[in-house]
Amino acid sequence: MMKIVSAVAVVIAAIPATPAMASHAPAAPAAGRAAVPARAADIGGDFTEPGVRIRATPRLNGYVRGLGNPGDGYTWNGGQSFADPVTCPNGDVKDHWTYVINDRTRVEGYVSDCFIRERP
């Protein structure tokens, strides 16, 4: 098996780039507009209730690192997880947690999606 994989790698490495391959390159951005990828700092929102627990893990028994309050704001920090279900104030049950950074306190951790809302 090792010899076959090595032979395939050598064959692939030996294939020269052709003009046809260049046609698959990404298109240039429209004139006057630069292509700007979304950044984590662009994704966020606010806490919907006072005293929202920011946890080390997406679990109801996870260590509480700090609290989030309306007006603090949060920045999405690249993680989401399905874990312990939580009953929201409106009666919905959600098992989705988001990893956030509190914009005011800089505390980071998991928050149940029951208690955050994204910026419009």
C-alpha positions as CSV (number, residue, x, y, z in Angstrom):
1,M,0.0,0.0,0.0
2,M,2.8,2.4,0.8
3,K,4.4,1.9,-2.6
4,I,1.1,2.7,-4.4
5,V,0.5,5.9,-2.4
6,S,4.1,7.0,-3.1
7,A,3.8,6.3,-6.8
8,V,0.5,8.3,-7.0
9,A,2.1,11.2,-5.1
10,V,5.0,11.3,-7.6
11,V,2.6,11.2,-10.6
12,I,0.5,14.0,-9.2
13,A,3.5,16.1,-8.4
14,A,4.8,15.6,-12.0
15,I,1.6,17.0,-13.6
16,P,2.5,20.5,-14.9
17,A,0.1,23.4,-14.4
18,T,-1.8,24.1,-17.6
19,P,-3.7,27.2,-18.9
20,A,-6.9,25.3,-18.4
21,M,-6.2,25.2,-14.6
22,A,-5.9,29.0,-14.5
23,S,-9.6,29.3,-15.6
24,H,-10.6,27.8,-12.3
25,A,-9.0,30.7,-10.4
26,P,-11.3,32.8,-8.3
27,A,-12.7,35.9,-10.1
28,A,-11.4,39.3,-9.2
29,P,-13.7,41.5,-7.1
30,A,-16.0,43.9,-8.9
31,A,-14.5,47.3,-9.7
32,G,-14.6,49.7,-6.8
33,R,-15.3,46.9,-4.3
34,A,-12.7,45.0,-2.4
35,A,-13.4,41.4,-1.4
36,V,-13.5,41.4,2.4
37,P,-14.0,38.1,4.2
38,A,-16.2,38.0,7.3
39,R,-14.3,38.2,10.5
40,A,-15.3,37.0,14.0
41,A,-15.3,40.6,15.1
42,D,-18.1,41.3,12.6
43,I,-20.4,38.6,14.1
44,G,-22.0,39.2,17.4
45,G,-24.9,40.7,19.2
46,D,-26.1,41.2,22.8
47,F,-27.3,39.3,25.8
48,T,-31.1,39.2,26.2
49,E,-31.4,38.8,30.0
50,P,-29.4,40.2,33.0
51,G,-26.9,37.8,34.6
52,V,-26.5,35.4,31.7
53,R,-23.9,32.8,32.7
54,I,-20.8,32.5,30.5
55,R,-19.6,28.9,31.0
56,A,-16.3,27.0,30.3
57,T,-18.2,24.2,28.7
58,P,-21.6,24.0,26.9
59,R,-23.2,22.3,29.9
60,L,-25.5,23.4,32.6
61,N,-23.0,22.3,35.2
62,G,-20.1,23.9,33.4
63,Y,-17.8,26.3,35.4
64,V,-19.2,29.8,35.3
65,R,-16.4,32.2,34.1
66,G,-18.5,35.3,34.3
67,L,-21.8,37.0,33.4
68,G,-23.3,38.8,30.5
69,N,-25.9,41.6,30.6
70,P,-28.0,43.5,28.1
71,G,-25.8,46.3,26.7
72,D,-22.5,44.4,27.2
73,G,-22.6,43.0,23.7
74,Y,-20.7,39.9,22.6
75,T,-18.5,38.9,19.8
76,W,-18.8,35.4,18.3
77,N,-15.5,33.5,18.9
78,G,-15.6,30.8,16.4
79,G,-17.4,28.0,18.2
80,Q,-20.8,26.5,18.4
81,S,-21.9,23.3,20.0
82,F,-25.0,21.1,20.5
83,A,-25.1,20.1,24.2
84,D,-27.4,20.4,27.2
85,P,-30.9,21.5,26.4
86,V,-32.1,24.8,28.1
87,T,-35.6,26.0,28.6
88,C,-35.7,29.6,27.3
89,P,-37.8,32.4,29.0
90,N,-40.4,32.1,26.2
91,G,-40.8,28.3,26.8
92,D,-38.7,27.1,23.8
93,V,-36.1,24.5,24.5
94,K,-32.8,24.9,22.7
95,D,-29.7,22.7,22.8
96,H,-27.4,25.0,20.9
97,W,-24.7,26.9,22.6
98,T,-22.4,29.6,21.1
99,Y,-18.8,30.4,22.2
100,V,-18.6,34.2,22.7
101,I,-16.5,37.0,24.2
102,N,-18.3,39.6,26.3
103,D,-17.4,42.9,24.7
104,R,-17.4,44.8,28.0
105,T,-15.7,42.4,30.4
106,R,-13.7,40.3,27.8
107,V,-14.9,37.1,29.6
108,E,-15.2,34.3,27.0
109,G,-17.1,31.0,27.1
110,Y,-20.3,29.2,26.1
111,V,-23.7,30.7,26.3
112,S,-27.0,29.0,25.6
113,D,-28.6,30.5,22.5
114,C,-31.7,31.2,24.6
115,F,-29.9,34.2,26.1
116,I,-28.2,35.9,23.1
117,R,-29.4,37.5,19.9
118,E,-27.4,38.4,16.8
119,R,-26.9,42.0,15.6
120,P,-29.3,42.8,12.7
